[in-house]
Amino acid sequence: MKLIGSTASPFVRKVRIVLAEKKLECDLILENVWAPDTTIQSSNPIGKVPCLIMEDNSSMFDSHVIVEYLDTLTPVSKLIPSHGRERAGVKCWEALADGVLDAAILVRLELTQRAPELQSNDWIARQMSKVHAGLKAMSTGLGDAPFCGGVHYNLADVCVGCALGWLSFRFPELDWRTDYPNLAKLFDKLSERPSFKETIPQ
């Protein structure tokens, strides 16, 4: 397998962490989807990363689809419950973390890809309100538990860790650590895992 992606993308990082946790071998093919000569649409018509290239050269895209598939390949470090409310809970954590990232990425694109005179402060404020609401929901959901899902590390923690790491990377002025010390404690614990250390955004 080959993974097309960027070392700065939190969604690519999610897949890379799952690959590492599952001990699956996969080459990382770096791709800048914003470059004029990008070829990403030959693999993913939507033009986004991550994109997983399979052994038969078919492609699989969208991080939540890829990680769900990867979790079925080996019983090592099972990250997604097989069924029921526990599974739905993990997927809701994933949706929450990804939603925070989606909103924050829209803000970054507004600030970096649009001319200053065309930028909308109202649009930025609306997206940032989603980021703040999402962080608050994460903190409330985590409470005093050691992990997002309770006592066991799973995909929920991977997703939240990727979201928090990317916010620290791209929005260092956003002091979420002070506002939500329980999230900071979780993130520090996750950051000690080899899978997180090996995939720090850059």
Sine and cosine of phi, psi and omega as CSV:
sin_phi,cos_phi,sin_psi,cos_psi,sin_omega,cos_omega
0.00,0.00,0.46,-0.89,0.09,-1.00
-0.74,-0.67,0.61,-0.79,0.02,-1.00
-0.91,-0.41,0.87,-0.49,0.07,-1.00
-1.00,0.00,0.79,-0.61,-0.03,-1.00
-0.05,-1.00,-0.14,-0.99,0.00,-1.00
-0.82,-0.57,0.57,-0.82,0.02,-1.00
-0.96,0.28,-0.18,0.98,0.02,-1.00
-1.00,-0.04,-0.30,0.95,-0.10,-0.99
-0.97,0.23,0.80,-0.60,0.04,-1.00
-0.93,0.36,-0.46,0.89,0.01,-1.00
-0.97,0.25,-0.59,0.81,0.12,-0.99
-0.91,0.41,-0.65,0.76,0.03,-1.00
-0.86,0.50,-0.66,0.75,0.03,-1.00
-0.82,0.57,-0.73,0.68,-0.01,-1.00
-0.91,0.41,-0.67,0.74,-0.01,-1.00
-0.90,0.45,-0.63,0.78,0.04,-1.00
-0.91,0.42,-0.69,0.73,0.02,-1.00
-0.89,0.46,-0.67,0.74,0.06,-1.00
-0.84,0.54,-0.70,0.71,-0.02,-1.00
-0.92,0.39,-0.68,0.73,0.00,-1.00
-0.91,0.42,-0.57,0.82,0.00,-1.00
-1.00,0.08,-0.09,1.00,-0.02,-1.00
0.86,0.52,0.70,0.71,0.03,-1.00
-0.97,-0.22,0.71,-0.71,0.02,-1.00
-0.99,0.12,0.72,-0.69,-0.01,-1.00
-0.32,-0.95,0.81,-0.59,0.03,-1.00
-0.98,0.22,0.66,-0.75,0.07,-1.00
-0.99,-0.10,0.86,-0.52,0.05,-1.00
-0.97,-0.25,0.94,-0.35,-0.06,-1.00
-0.95,0.30,0.68,-0.73,-0.02,-1.00
-0.55,-0.84,0.77,-0.63,0.10,-0.99
-0.99,-0.16,0.97,-0.23,-0.08,-1.00
-0.94,0.35,-0.22,0.97,0.00,-1.00
-1.00,-0.03,-0.13,0.99,-0.01,-1.00
-0.96,0.27,0.58,-0.82,0.00,-1.00
-0.86,0.51,-0.49,0.87,-0.05,-1.00
-0.99,-0.16,0.31,0.95,0.01,-1.00
-0.87,0.49,0.58,-0.81,0.01,-1.00
-0.90,-0.43,0.31,0.95,-0.12,-0.99
-0.86,0.51,-0.52,0.85,-0.07,-1.00
-0.94,0.34,-0.26,0.97,0.10,-1.00
-0.94,0.33,-0.35,0.94,0.04,-1.00
-0.95,-0.30,-0.63,0.78,0.03,-1.00
-0.77,-0.64,0.95,-0.32,-0.05,-1.00
-0.87,0.49,-0.35,0.94,0.03,-1.00
-0.98,0.20,-0.28,0.96,0.07,-1.00
0.98,0.20,0.46,0.89,-0.04,-1.00
-0.86,-0.51,0.35,-0.94,0.18,-0.98
-0.90,-0.44,0.45,-0.89,0.15,0.99
-0.99,0.17,0.40,-0.92,0.11,-0.99
-0.66,-0.75,0.82,-0.57,-0.03,-1.00
-0.99,-0.15,0.83,-0.56,0.05,-1.00
-0.99,-0.13,0.85,-0.52,-0.09,-1.00
-0.99,0.13,0.11,-0.99,-0.02,-1.00
-0.88,0.48,-0.48,0.88,0.01,-1.00
-1.00,-0.06,0.22,0.98,0.02,-1.00
0.95,0.30,0.13,0.99,0.16,-0.99
-0.97,0.23,0.31,-0.95,-0.08,-1.00
-0.86,-0.51,0.47,-0.89,0.05,-1.00
-0.75,-0.66,0.74,-0.67,-0.06,-1.00
-0.68,-0.73,0.27,-0.96,-0.13,-0.99
1.00,0.08,0.83,-0.56,-0.15,-0.99
-0.86,0.52,-0.62,0.79,-0.06,-1.00
-0.94,0.35,-0.48,0.87,0.08,-1.00
-0.95,0.31,-0.70,0.71,-0.05,-1.00
-0.89,0.46,-0.74,0.67,-0.06,-1.00
-0.92,0.39,-0.55,0.84,0.04,-1.00
-0.91,0.42,-0.65,0.76,0.05,-1.00
-0.91,0.42,-0.73,0.68,-0.04,-1.00
-0.86,0.50,-0.57,0.82,-0.04,-1.00
-0.93,0.38,-0.30,0.96,0.02,-1.00
-1.00,0.03,-0.19,0.98,-0.16,-0.99
-0.98,0.20,-0.41,0.91,-0.01,-1.00
-0.44,-0.90,0.56,-0.83,0.04,-1.00
-0.96,0.27,-0.12,0.99,0.02,-1.00
-0.88,0.48,0.78,-0.62,0.08,-1.00
0.76,0.65,0.90,0.44,0.02,-1.00
-0.88,0.48,0.83,-0.56,-0.13,-0.99
-0.95,-0.32,-0.32,0.95,-0.03,-1.00
-0.82,-0.57,0.85,-0.52,0.06,-1.00
-0.83,0.55,0.48,-0.88,-0.15,-0.99
-0.97,0.25,-0.47,0.88,-0.05,-1.00
-0.25,-0.97,0.10,-0.99,0.16,-0.99
0.97,0.22,-0.27,-0.96,-0.10,-1.00
-0.92,0.40,-0.55,0.84,0.02,-1.00
-0.89,0.46,-0.67,0.74,0.05,-1.00
-0.89,0.45,-0.73,0.69,0.01,-1.00
-0.87,0.49,-0.59,0.80,0.02,-1.00
-0.89,0.46,-0.69,0.73,0.03,-1.00
-0.90,0.44,-0.67,0.74,0.00,-1.00
-0.92,0.40,-0.53,0.85,0.07,-1.00
-0.92,0.38,-0.64,0.77,0.10,-1.00
-0.86,0.51,-0.68,0.74,0.03,-1.00
-0.88,0.47,-0.70,0.71,0.01,-1.00
-0.89,0.46,-0.63,0.77,0.02,-1.00
-0.91,0.42,-0.76,0.64,-0.02,-1.00
-0.90,0.44,-0.68,0.73,0.02,-1.00
-0.92,0.40,-0.56,0.83,0.04,-1.00
-0.91,0.42,-0.65,0.76,0.09,-1.00
-0.87,0.50,-0.71,0.70,0.01,-1.00
-0.90,0.44,-0.69,0.73,0.01,-1.00
-0.84,0.55,-0.71,0.70,-0.02,-1.00
-0.92,0.40,-0.69,0.72,-0.02,-1.00
-0.92,0.40,-0.61,0.79,0.03,-1.00
-0.91,0.41,-0.62,0.79,0.06,-1.00
-0.88,0.48,-0.62,0.79,0.06,-1.00
-0.90,0.43,-0.73,0.69,-0.01,-1.00
-0.88,0.48,-0.66,0.75,0.03,-1.00
-0.90,0.43,-0.63,0.77,0.04,-1.00
-0.87,0.49,-0.64,0.77,-0.07,-1.00
-0.99,0.14,-0.42,0.91,-0.09,-1.00
-0.95,-0.33,-0.41,0.91,-0.08,-1.00
-0.95,-0.30,-0.23,0.97,-0.03,-1.00
-0.94,-0.35,0.63,-0.78,0.02,-1.00
-0.85,0.52,0.62,-0.79,-0.05,-1.00
-0.78,0.62,-0.63,0.78,-0.04,-1.00
-0.95,0.31,-0.22,0.98,0.01,-1.00
-0.98,-0.22,-0.11,0.99,-0.03,-1.00
-0.94,0.33,0.59,-0.81,-0.03,-1.00
-0.95,-0.32,0.90,-0.43,0.06,-1.00
-0.91,0.42,-0.56,0.83,0.03,-1.00
-0.91,0.42,-0.66,0.76,0.02,-1.00
-0.90,0.43,-0.70,0.71,0.01,-1.00
-0.88,0.48,-0.71,0.71,-0.01,-1.00
-0.89,0.45,-0.63,0.78,0.00,-1.00
-0.90,0.44,-0.69,0.72,0.00,-1.00
-0.93,0.37,-0.64,0.77,0.01,-1.00
-0.92,0.39,-0.48,0.88,0.07,-1.00
-0.90,0.43,-0.54,0.84,0.06,-1.00
-0.93,0.36,-0.64,0.77,0.03,-1.00
-0.87,0.49,-0.74,0.67,-0.03,-1.00
-0.91,0.41,-0.66,0.75,0.03,-1.00
-0.90,0.43,-0.62,0.78,0.02,-1.00
-0.91,0.41,-0.66,0.75,0.05,-1.00
-0.89,0.45,-0.66,0.75,0.02,-1.00
-0.89,0.46,-0.67,0.75,0.02,-1.00
-0.91,0.42,-0.63,0.77,0.06,-1.00
-0.87,0.50,-0.74,0.67,-0.03,-1.00
-0.88,0.47,-0.69,0.72,0.01,-1.00
-0.90,0.44,-0.68,0.73,-0.01,-1.00
-0.91,0.41,-0.59,0.81,0.01,-1.00
-0.95,0.30,-0.70,0.71,-0.03,-1.00
0.84,0.54,-0.75,-0.66,0.00,-1.00
-0.99,-0.17,0.16,0.99,-0.05,-1.00
-0.95,0.32,0.45,-0.89,0.02,-1.00
-0.95,0.32,-0.45,0.89,0.01,-1.00
-0.65,-0.76,0.26,-0.97,-0.07,-1.00
-0.87,0.50,-0.61,0.80,-0.02,-1.00
-1.00,0.00,0.12,0.99,-0.01,-1.00
0.88,-0.48,-0.93,-0.36,-0.10,-1.00
-0.98,-0.21,-0.15,0.99,-0.08,-1.00
-0.89,-0.46,0.67,-0.74,0.11,-0.99
-0.94,0.35,0.74,-0.68,0.06,-1.00
-0.45,-0.89,-0.25,-0.97,-0.08,-1.00
-0.87,0.50,-0.50,0.87,0.02,-1.00
-0.84,0.54,-0.68,0.73,0.00,-1.00
-0.93,0.37,-0.62,0.79,0.06,-1.00
-0.85,0.52,-0.75,0.66,-0.06,-1.00
-0.91,0.41,-0.72,0.70,0.01,-1.00
-0.90,0.43,-0.67,0.74,0.03,-1.00
-0.87,0.49,-0.65,0.76,0.03,-1.00
-0.91,0.41,-0.64,0.77,0.01,-1.00
-0.91,0.42,-0.74,0.68,-0.01,-1.00
-0.91,0.42,-0.64,0.77,0.02,-1.00
-0.90,0.44,-0.65,0.76,-0.01,-1.00
-0.94,0.33,-0.61,0.79,0.06,-1.00
-0.88,0.47,-0.65,0.76,0.04,-1.00
-0.91,0.41,-0.56,0.83,-0.02,-1.00
-0.95,0.30,-0.73,0.69,-0.12,-0.99
-0.98,-0.18,-0.39,0.92,-0.02,-1.00
-0.77,-0.64,0.89,0.45,-0.04,-1.00
-0.88,0.48,-0.37,0.93,0.02,-1.00
-0.97,0.26,-0.22,0.98,0.01,-1.00
-0.99,0.10,0.98,-0.21,-0.16,-0.99
-1.00,0.07,0.90,0.44,-0.02,-1.00
-0.93,0.36,-0.44,0.90,-0.03,-1.00
-0.90,0.43,-0.63,0.77,0.03,-1.00
-0.95,0.32,-0.66,0.75,-0.04,-1.00
-0.94,0.34,-0.53,0.84,-0.09,-1.00
-0.73,-0.68,0.98,0.22,-0.06,-1.00
-0.88,0.48,-0.45,0.89,0.03,-1.00
-0.94,0.35,-0.57,0.82,0.09,-1.00
-0.93,0.38,-0.62,0.78,0.04,-1.00
-0.88,0.47,-0.66,0.75,0.01,-1.00
-0.90,0.44,-0.69,0.72,0.04,-1.00
-0.89,0.46,-0.72,0.70,-0.05,-1.00
-0.89,0.45,-0.65,0.76,0.03,-1.00
-0.89,0.46,-0.63,0.78,0.02,-1.00
-0.92,0.39,-0.69,0.72,0.01,-1.00
-0.90,0.44,-0.60,0.80,-0.06,-1.00
-0.91,0.41,-0.24,0.97,0.05,-1.00
-1.00,0.09,-0.19,0.98,0.01,-1.00
-0.96,0.27,0.65,-0.76,0.02,-1.00
-0.81,0.59,-0.61,0.79,-0.03,-1.00
-0.89,0.45,-0.55,0.83,0.05,-1.00
-0.98,0.19,-0.65,0.76,0.00,-1.00
-0.88,0.48,-0.58,0.81,-0.07,-1.00
-0.99,0.17,-0.13,0.99,-0.11,-0.99
-0.80,-0.60,0.42,0.91,0.00,-1.00
-0.84,0.54,0.77,-0.63,-0.03,-1.00
-0.89,0.46,0.60,-0.80,0.01,-1.00
-0.44,-0.90,0.00,0.00,0.00,0.00
